Amino acid sequence: MKNLKTLLRFFNILIFLIITLISSQLRAQVNDDKSRVLISGLQMNVTNDIGLNLKQIMEGIKKAAAEGADFLVTPEGSLSGYTSQFDQKELAHALEAVIAEASRMKVGLISLPV
């Protein structure tokens, strides 16, 4: 009888180890799935102040990266504002900064009309 209890304990431990191994392999397969794409959206108050817009976009890029997003969608005109009257040099520098940060954080950028 004692041998039977020992044998049953052994089988219970063996079954537990097998289930643990199988479940960890399944989790690894799910985590290795490269076919998923995670898209994050930035909801922001777009202003005519390029510096303020830049700050909001940079924060959005960092948050998207922290959440594991592959892409960040920003509103149309989110950097320059909804105006044609903006400083083109300031906008060019801001755009370079956005591209550099997105590249560093490995987040693609998409700008869509809202």
C-alpha positions in Angstrom: 0.0 0.0 0.0 2.8 2.4 0.8 4.4 1.6 -2.5 1.2 2.4 -4.3 0.9 5.8 -2.6 4.5 6.6 -3.5 3.8 5.6 -7.1 0.7 7.7 -7.3 2.6 10.7 -5.9 5.3 10.1 -8.5 2.7 10.1 -11.3 1.0 13.2 -10.0 4.3 15.0 -9.9 5.1 13.7 -13.4 1.7 14.8 -14.8 2.2 18.3 -13.2 5.6 18.7 -14.8 4.3 17.6 -18.2 1.4 20.1 -18.0 3.7 22.9 -16.9 6.1 22.1 -19.8 3.3 22.0 -22.4 1.7 25.2 -21.1 5.0 27.1 -21.1 5.7 25.9 -24.7 2.2 27.1 -25.7 2.8 30.5 -24.1 6.2 30.8 -25.9 4.5 30.0 -29.2 1.9 32.8 -28.6 4.6 35.3 -27.6 6.7 34.4 -30.7 3.8 35.2 -33.0 5.2 37.9 -35.3 2.0 38.2 -37.3 0.3 40.6 -34.9 0.4 44.4 -35.3 -0.6 46.6 -32.4 -1.8 50.1 -33.4 -2.1 52.9 -30.8 -4.0 56.1 -31.4 -3.1 59.5 -30.0 -6.0 61.7 -28.9 -4.7 65.2 -28.5 -5.7 68.9 -28.6 -4.1 70.1 -31.8 -3.0 73.8 -31.5 -1.2 76.3 -33.7 1.8 76.0 -31.3 4.2 73.6 -32.9 6.2 73.3 -29.7 3.2 72.2 -27.7 2.0 69.8 -30.4 5.6 68.4 -30.5 5.5 67.8 -26.8 2.2 65.9 -27.0 3.3 63.8 -29.9 6.6 62.9 -28.2 4.6 61.8 -25.1 2.3 59.8 -27.4 5.3 58.0 -29.0 6.7 57.1 -25.6 3.4 55.8 -24.3 2.8 53.8 -27.5 6.2 52.2 -27.2 5.7 51.4 -23.5 2.4 49.7 -24.5 4.2 47.6 -27.2 2.5 49.4 -30.1 4.0 48.9 -33.6 2.3 52.1 -35.0 1.0 55.4 -33.6 -1.9 57.1 -35.4 -1.9 60.9 -34.9 -4.5 63.4 -36.1 -4.0 65.2 -39.4 -2.1 68.4 -39.0 -1.1 67.3 -35.5 2.3 68.9 -35.7 1.7 72.1 -37.6 -1.9 72.7 -36.4 -4.9 73.2 -38.6 -3.4 76.3 -40.3 -1.4 77.1 -43.4 0.4 79.9 -41.4 3.2 78.2 -39.6 7.0 78.6 -39.4 8.3 76.1 -41.9 11.8 75.9 -40.3 10.3 75.3 -36.9 8.1 72.6 -38.4 11.0 70.9 -40.2 13.0 70.8 -36.9 10.0 69.4 -35.0 9.4 66.8 -37.7 13.0 65.7 -37.5 12.6 65.3 -33.8 9.4 63.3 -34.1 11.0 61.0 -36.7 14.1 60.5 -34.6 12.1 59.7 -31.5 9.8 57.3 -33.3 12.7 55.6 -34.9 14.5 55.3 -31.5 11.4 53.9 -29.9 10.7 51.6 -32.9 7.2 53.0 -33.4 5.9 53.7 -36.9 3.8 56.8 -37.5 0.5 57.3 -39.3 -1.3 60.5 -39.7 -5.0 60.3 -40.6 -7.6 63.0 -41.2 -10.2 63.2 -38.4 
